[in-house]
Amino acid sequence: MVRDGLVFKDEDGQVIFNQYSFCELVKHLLVELVGISYAEASQTVERSPLAAPVADALGVAVFSHDLPYYWAMSFYYGNGYWWEKGIPAQPEDMDAYEALENKIMEKYHLKEPFIWI
């Protein structure tokens, strides 16, 4: 079961991983950007590595390396979606994308997914 407030430490510091919020953000991005239902988005994310237990800060770093957009597109369209399907690898309008992320996070009371300390 995913939850927020997971704390991992390593030699570089610590990270708070809000895994529930991260998964919910990706689900809502799937709904908004792909047009699938929330139920389908939930199934997609729950079957993905995002919903699996995370063991350490390195595991969190793997998820934080890419935008939630990447995870949403990759889980729905498959790895290599940008060259196989012609879908942009990154959002074409970053300001609009960031506004969408912020809107989703505010509307659903989600926490910042990664807090590096």
Wavefront OBJ file of the C-alpha trace (Angstrom):
o trace
v 0.000 0.000 0.000
v 1.425 3.359 -0.991
v 1.510 6.221 1.476
v 3.029 9.619 1.972
v 5.832 10.554 4.330
v 8.360 7.825 3.533
v 11.806 8.979 4.698
v 15.027 7.597 3.258
v 18.561 8.601 4.192
v 21.869 8.118 2.450
v 25.326 9.690 2.540
v 24.062 12.769 0.660
v 21.160 13.566 2.980
v 17.581 12.442 3.059
v 14.458 12.470 0.969
v 10.817 12.432 1.937
v 8.930 10.448 -0.670
v 5.217 11.124 -0.824
v 4.472 7.997 -2.811
v 0.684 8.202 -2.519
v 0.695 11.776 -3.820
v 3.082 10.849 -6.634
v 0.893 7.933 -7.740
v -2.247 10.066 -7.559
v -0.593 12.807 -9.605
v 0.338 10.319 -12.324
v -3.212 8.903 -12.309
v -4.755 12.331 -12.762
v -2.248 13.205 -15.488
v -3.348 10.071 -17.328
v -6.962 11.205 -17.037
v -6.176 14.746 -18.201
v -3.579 14.072 -20.892
v -4.612 10.686 -22.271
v -8.348 10.877 -21.643
v -8.839 7.581 -19.837
v -11.072 7.102 -16.821
v -9.755 7.453 -13.288
v -10.487 3.745 -12.756
v -8.337 2.769 -15.737
v -5.606 5.186 -14.656
v -5.672 3.661 -11.173
v -5.268 0.149 -12.556
v -2.406 1.304 -14.771
v -0.505 2.942 -11.914
v -1.242 0.198 -9.386
v 0.333 -2.371 -11.748
v 3.405 -0.189 -12.255
v 6.686 0.086 -10.360
v 5.437 3.382 -8.870
v 3.139 1.462 -6.544
v 5.779 -1.071 -5.479
v 7.602 -0.754 -2.166
v 10.656 1.501 -2.302
v 13.710 0.311 -0.389
v 16.025 3.302 -0.330
v 16.884 6.825 -1.498
v 18.272 5.468 -4.763
v 14.892 3.937 -5.554
v 13.272 7.314 -4.954
v 15.890 9.030 -7.116
v 14.969 6.769 -10.033
v 11.375 8.017 -9.893
v 12.332 11.660 -9.345
v 14.701 11.689 -12.309
v 11.822 12.107 -14.783
v 8.724 14.264 -14.788
v 5.440 12.637 -13.753
v 4.468 13.272 -17.403
v 7.091 10.727 -18.480
v 5.740 8.082 -16.126
v 2.154 8.671 -17.257
v 3.013 8.483 -20.956
v 5.372 5.545 -20.521
v 2.875 3.447 -18.577
v 0.071 4.127 -21.032
v 1.852 4.135 -24.389
v 4.882 2.020 -23.530
v 8.599 2.587 -23.318
v 9.859 4.638 -26.229
v 6.503 6.368 -26.706
v 8.282 9.450 -28.076
v 9.850 7.711 -31.066
v 7.376 4.881 -31.606
v 4.148 6.851 -31.229
v 5.325 10.386 -32.015
v 4.210 11.682 -28.624
v 6.485 14.439 -27.289
v 9.097 13.121 -24.850
v 8.471 16.157 -22.648
v 5.470 18.467 -22.446
v 5.584 20.918 -25.336
v 4.382 23.803 -23.154
v 6.143 23.482 -19.800
v 4.273 26.422 -18.264
v 0.916 24.835 -19.100
v 2.135 21.455 -17.863
v 3.341 22.894 -14.553
v 0.022 24.716 -14.162
v -1.804 21.416 -14.751
v 0.349 19.635 -12.168
v -0.290 22.419 -9.655
v -4.036 22.366 -10.356
v -4.176 18.612 -9.795
v -2.108 18.803 -6.617
v -4.277 21.575 -5.178
v -7.604 20.037 -6.199
v -6.786 16.640 -4.703
v -4.719 17.947 -1.767
v -1.578 16.126 -2.857
v 1.833 16.691 -1.346
v 5.007 17.487 -3.236
v 6.169 14.013 -4.329
v 9.864 14.462 -3.508
v 11.381 16.624 -0.799
v 15.174 16.455 -0.791
v 16.762 17.647 2.445
l 1 2 3 4 5 6 7 8 9 10 11 12 13 14 15 16 17 18 19 20 21 22 23 24 25 26 27 28 29 30 31 32 33 34 35 36 37 38 39 40 41 42 43 44 45 46 47 48 49 50 51 52 53 54 55 56 57 58 59 60 61 62 63 64 65 66 67 68 69 70 71 72 73 74 75 76 77 78 79 80 81 82 83 84 85 86 87 88 89 90 91 92 93 94 95 96 97 98 99 100 101 102 103 104 105 106 107 108 109 110 111 112 113 114 115 116 117
